[in-house]
Amino acid sequence: MQFSMTTPALIFLCVAIALAGCTGSPASPVATTPTTGIPATTGGSGVPSGTLTTVPTDVLPNFNLVTIDVGEKDYLGNIPVIFQGGSGMNSIKKVDITLTRADGSIQTATVGTNKGDEVELQGTRGTGSERGQVDRIEVWVTTNQAQTYKVVDVLREYRSR
C-alpha cells in the first residue's frame, strides 16, 4: 500500500521540477547586422570608431580562419601588425587596419594577405620614463565573398623599456 502512495508523489515532484524550469521568459534574440564589403563606422556595441574603448570582435567561419598579430608598442611608439596566414588565407581579399591615437587622430593601413606581410603604424609615445597614452588598433578582414569581419580590437600602451 505504501508503494502506491510514493509513486504518484514522485511523478508529481518530477512534473513540478520540469515545469519550474520552463516558466522563465524567453530571451530576446540579438539583432544581427548583415555584413557588407565596407567596415562600419560603429563597433558591435554601438561604440563609434575613433574612441579608445574596445568592443567584442567577430568570429571568422572555419573556412576563412586567419591569424593577425598586433605587437606591443616599441620605445618609438611603433606598433607592428603581422599577417600570419591560416587555413583560410586563400579566401581573404584584404586586411584593413585602423589606428586610433590617444589624441583622436586616425591612421589607416592595409596589410598584404601573404604569410609574414607586415605593416608598422606610428602610435603615440611617452617622454623619458613616463608611460605614454593608450592607442587602439582595429583589424578588419574582407573575404572573397565581400563579407567584412572585425577580428582584432586591442589597446596598446607605450612602454619606456
Contacts in CASP RR format, 6 or more apart in sequence:
PFRMAT RR
TARGET T0000
AUTHOR 0000-0000-0000
METHOD contacts of the structure
MODEL  1
MQFSMTTPALIFLCVAIALAGCTGSPASPVATTPTTGIPATTGGSGVPSG
TLTTVPTDVLPNFNLVTIDVGEKDYLGNIPVIFQGGSGMNSIKKVDITLT
RADGSIQTATVGTNKGDEVELQGTRGTGSERGQVDRIEVWVTTNQAQTYK
VVDVLREYRSR
33 40 0 8 1.000
35 147 0 8 1.000
35 148 0 8 1.000
35 149 0 8 1.000
36 146 0 8 1.000
36 147 0 8 1.000
36 148 0 8 1.000
37 142 0 8 1.000
37 146 0 8 1.000
37 147 0 8 1.000
37 148 0 8 1.000
38 148 0 8 1.000
39 49 0 8 1.000
39 96 0 8 1.000
39 98 0 8 1.000
39 140 0 8 1.000
39 148 0 8 1.000
39 150 0 8 1.000
41 48 0 8 1.000
41 49 0 8 1.000
42 48 0 8 1.000
42 49 0 8 1.000
43 49 0 8 1.000
43 55 0 8 1.000
43 150 0 8 1.000
44 55 0 8 1.000
44 56 0 8 1.000
44 150 0 8 1.000
45 55 0 8 1.000
45 56 0 8 1.000
46 55 0 8 1.000
47 53 0 8 1.000
47 55 0 8 1.000
49 98 0 8 1.000
49 100 0 8 1.000
49 106 0 8 1.000
49 138 0 8 1.000
50 100 0 8 1.000
50 104 0 8 1.000
50 106 0 8 1.000
50 136 0 8 1.000
51 100 0 8 1.000
51 136 0 8 1.000
52 100 0 8 1.000
52 102 0 8 1.000
52 134 0 8 1.000
52 135 0 8 1.000
52 136 0 8 1.000
52 155 0 8 1.000
53 136 0 8 1.000
54 136 0 8 1.000
54 153 0 8 1.000
54 154 0 8 1.000
54 155 0 8 1.000
55 150 0 8 1.000
55 153 0 8 1.000
56 153 0 8 1.000
57 149 0 8 1.000
57 150 0 8 1.000
57 151 0 8 1.000
57 152 0 8 1.000
57 153 0 8 1.000
58 149 0 8 1.000
58 150 0 8 1.000
58 151 0 8 1.000
59 149 0 8 1.000
60 66 0 8 1.000
60 141 0 8 1.000
60 149 0 8 1.000
60 151 0 8 1.000
62 87 0 8 1.000
63 87 0 8 1.000
63 88 0 8 1.000
63 91 0 8 1.000
64 88 0 8 1.000
64 91 0 8 1.000
64 92 0 8 1.000
64 141 0 8 1.000
64 143 0 8 1.000
64 149 0 8 1.000
65 86 0 8 1.000
65 87 0 8 1.000
65 88 0 8 1.000
66 83 0 8 1.000
66 84 0 8 1.000
66 85 0 8 1.000
66 86 0 8 1.000
66 87 0 8 1.000
66 88 0 8 1.000
66 89 0 8 1.000
66 92 0 8 1.000
66 141 0 8 1.000
66 151 0 8 1.000
67 84 0 8 1.000
67 85 0 8 1.000
67 86 0 8 1.000
68 81 0 8 1.000
68 82 0 8 1.000
68 83 0 8 1.000
68 84 0 8 1.000
68 95 0 8 1.000
68 111 0 8 1.000
68 139 0 8 1.000
68 141 0 8 1.000
68 151 0 8 1.000
68 152 0 8 1.000
69 80 0 8 1.000
69 81 0 8 1.000
69 82 0 8 1.000
69 84 0 8 1.000
70 79 0 8 1.000
70 80 0 8 1.000
70 81 0 8 1.000
70 137 0 8 1.000
70 139 0 8 1.000
70 152 0 8 1.000
70 154 0 8 1.000
70 156 0 8 1.000
71 79 0 8 1.000
71 80 0 8 1.000
71 81 0 8 1.000
71 82 0 8 1.000
71 156 0 8 1.000
72 79 0 8 1.000
72 156 0 8 1.000
72 159 0 8 1.000
73 79 0 8 1.000
73 123 0 8 1.000
73 125 0 8 1.000
73 135 0 8 1.000
73 156 0 8 1.000
73 157 0 8 1.000
73 158 0 8 1.000
73 159 0 8 1.000
75 125 0 8 1.000
75 158 0 8 1.000
75 159 0 8 1.000
75 160 0 8 1.000
75 161 0 8 1.000
76 125 0 8 1.000
77 122 0 8 1.000
77 123 0 8 1.000
77 124 0 8 1.000
77 125 0 8 1.000
77 158 0 8 1.000
78 120 0 8 1.000
78 121 0 8 1.000
78 122 0 8 1.000
78 123 0 8 1.000
79 99 0 8 1.000
79 120 0 8 1.000
79 121 0 8 1.000
79 122 0 8 1.000
79 123 0 8 1.000
79 135 0 8 1.000
79 137 0 8 1.000
79 156 0 8 1.000
80 118 0 8 1.000
80 119 0 8 1.000
80 120 0 8 1.000
81 97 0 8 1.000
81 109 0 8 1.000
81 111 0 8 1.000
81 118 0 8 1.000
81 119 0 8 1.000
81 120 0 8 1.000
81 121 0 8 1.000
81 137 0 8 1.000
81 139 0 8 1.000
82 111 0 8 1.000
82 116 0 8 1.000
82 117 0 8 1.000
82 118 0 8 1.000
83 89 0 8 1.000
83 95 0 8 1.000
83 111 0 8 1.000
83 112 0 8 1.000
83 113 0 8 1.000
83 114 0 8 1.000
83 115 0 8 1.000
83 116 0 8 1.000
83 117 0 8 1.000
83 118 0 8 1.000
84 115 0 8 1.000
84 116 0 8 1.000
85 113 0 8 1.000
85 115 0 8 1.000
85 116 0 8 1.000
86 115 0 8 1.000
89 113 0 8 1.000
89 115 0 8 1.000
91 143 0 8 1.000
91 144 0 8 1.000
91 145 0 8 1.000
92 113 0 8 1.000
92 141 0 8 1.000
92 142 0 8 1.000
92 143 0 8 1.000
92 144 0 8 1.000
93 113 0 8 1.000
93 142 0 8 1.000
93 143 0 8 1.000
93 144 0 8 1.000
93 146 0 8 1.000
94 110 0 8 1.000
94 112 0 8 1.000
94 113 0 8 1.000
94 141 0 8 1.000
94 142 0 8 1.000
95 110 0 8 1.000
95 111 0 8 1.000
95 112 0 8 1.000
95 113 0 8 1.000
95 139 0 8 1.000
95 140 0 8 1.000
95 141 0 8 1.000
95 142 0 8 1.000
96 108 0 8 1.000
96 109 0 8 1.000
96 110 0 8 1.000
96 139 0 8 1.000
96 140 0 8 1.000
96 142 0 8 1.000
97 108 0 8 1.000
97 109 0 8 1.000
97 110 0 8 1.000
97 111 0 8 1.000
97 119 0 8 1.000
97 121 0 8 1.000
97 137 0 8 1.000
97 138 0 8 1.000
97 139 0 8 1.000
97 140 0 8 1.000
98 106 0 8 1.000
98 107 0 8 1.000
98 108 0 8 1.000
98 137 0 8 1.000
98 138 0 8 1.000
98 139 0 8 1.000
98 140 0 8 1.000
99 106 0 8 1.000
99 107 0 8 1.000
99 108 0 8 1.000
99 109 0 8 1.000
99 121 0 8 1.000
99 122 0 8 1.000
99 123 0 8 1.000
99 135 0 8 1.000
99 136 0 8 1.000
99 137 0 8 1.000
100 106 0 8 1.000
100 135 0 8 1.000
100 136 0 8 1.000
100 138 0 8 1.000
101 107 0 8 1.000
101 123 0 8 1.000
101 124 0 8 1.000
101 133 0 8 1.000
101 135 0 8 1.000
102 124 0 8 1.000
102 132 0 8 1.000
102 133 0 8 1.000
102 134 0 8 1.000
102 135 0 8 1.000
103 124 0 8 1.000
103 133 0 8 1.000
107 121 0 8 1.000
107 122 0 8 1.000
107 123 0 8 1.000
109 119 0 8 1.000
109 121 0 8 1.000
110 119 0 8 1.000
111 117 0 8 1.000
111 118 0 8 1.000
111 119 0 8 1.000
112 119 0 8 1.000
121 137 0 8 1.000
123 135 0 8 1.000
123 156 0 8 1.000
124 132 0 8 1.000
124 133 0 8 1.000
124 135 0 8 1.000
124 158 0 8 1.000
125 132 0 8 1.000
125 158 0 8 1.000
126 132 0 8 1.000
126 133 0 8 1.000
126 158 0 8 1.000
126 160 0 8 1.000
128 160 0 8 1.000
129 160 0 8 1.000
130 160 0 8 1.000
131 157 0 8 1.000
131 158 0 8 1.000
131 159 0 8 1.000
131 160 0 8 1.000
132 157 0 8 1.000
132 158 0 8 1.000
133 157 0 8 1.000
133 158 0 8 1.000
134 155 0 8 1.000
134 156 0 8 1.000
134 157 0 8 1.000
135 155 0 8 1.000
135 156 0 8 1.000
135 157 0 8 1.000
136 153 0 8 1.000
136 154 0 8 1.000
136 155 0 8 1.000
136 156 0 8 1.000
137 152 0 8 1.000
137 153 0 8 1.000
137 154 0 8 1.000
137 155 0 8 1.000
137 156 0 8 1.000
138 150 0 8 1.000
138 152 0 8 1.000
138 153 0 8 1.000
139 150 0 8 1.000
139 151 0 8 1.000
139 152 0 8 1.000
139 153 0 8 1.000
140 148 0 8 1.000
140 149 0 8 1.000
140 150 0 8 1.000
140 151 0 8 1.000
141 148 0 8 1.000
141 149 0 8 1.000
141 151 0 8 1.000
142 148 0 8 1.000
143 149 0 8 1.000
END
